[in-house]
Amino acid sequence: MDPGLLYEPPFTDSHPEGLDGVFRDNDADQIISLVRSFNETVEVEFGVA
């Protein structure tokens, strides 16, 4: 998952700032880190079926 998607709908439906508006800064940073860590373990490229 592209972490940038956390700042687009449907996430901005909950708060205009997306992830940063729903969670504290430190928590949002940790979520982004988790997504990036997960992405590194996945062998599939995004957007490729």
C-alpha positions as a printed NumPy array, in Angstrom:
array([[  0.   ,   0.   ,   0.   ],
       [  1.247,   3.45 ,  -0.855],
       [  1.314,   5.39 ,   2.46 ],
       [  0.142,   8.476,   0.572],
       [ -3.248,   6.805,   0.185],
       [ -3.82 ,   7.383,   3.894],
       [ -4.244,  11.065,   3.04 ],
       [ -6.964,  10.505,   0.428],
       [-10.586,   9.303,   0.562],
       [-11.916,   7.316,   2.325],
       [ -9.45 ,   8.39 ,   5.052],
       [-10.134,  12.076,   4.492],
       [-13.84 ,  11.312,   4.989],
       [-13.059,  10.951,   8.714],
       [-10.867,  14.052,   8.878],
       [ -9.73 ,  16.531,   6.186],
       [ -6.073,  15.885,   7.1  ],
       [ -6.46 ,  12.132,   6.713],
       [ -4.236,  10.038,   8.949],
       [ -2.67 ,  13.065,  10.678],
       [ -6.062,  14.409,  11.644],
       [ -7.307,  11.14 ,  13.112],
       [ -4.177,  10.138,  15.045],
       [ -1.55 ,  11.982,  17.075],
       [  1.633,  12.806,  15.146],
       [  3.672,  10.048,  16.775],
       [  0.934,   7.464,  16.188],
       [  0.537,   8.499,  12.558],
       [  4.31 ,   8.225,  12.079],
       [  4.271,   4.725,  13.551],
       [  1.441,   3.672,  11.235],
       [  3.399,   4.961,   8.224],
       [  6.465,   3.046,   9.445],
       [  4.422,  -0.128,   9.781],
       [  3.019,   0.254,   6.266],
       [  6.507,   0.831,   4.841],
       [  7.891,  -2.146,   6.766],
       [  5.103,  -4.35 ,   5.463],
       [  5.689,  -3.087,   1.921],
       [  9.324,  -4.167,   2.118],
       [  8.273,  -7.747,   2.865],
       [  5.796,  -7.99 ,  -0.018],
       [  7.137,  -9.238,  -3.328],
       [  4.388,  -7.741,  -5.489],
       [  4.693,  -4.352,  -7.191],
       [  1.809,  -1.944,  -6.641],
       [ -0.458,  -1.404,  -9.587],
       [  0.547,  -4.669, -11.218],
       [ -2.05 ,  -7.413, -11.437]])
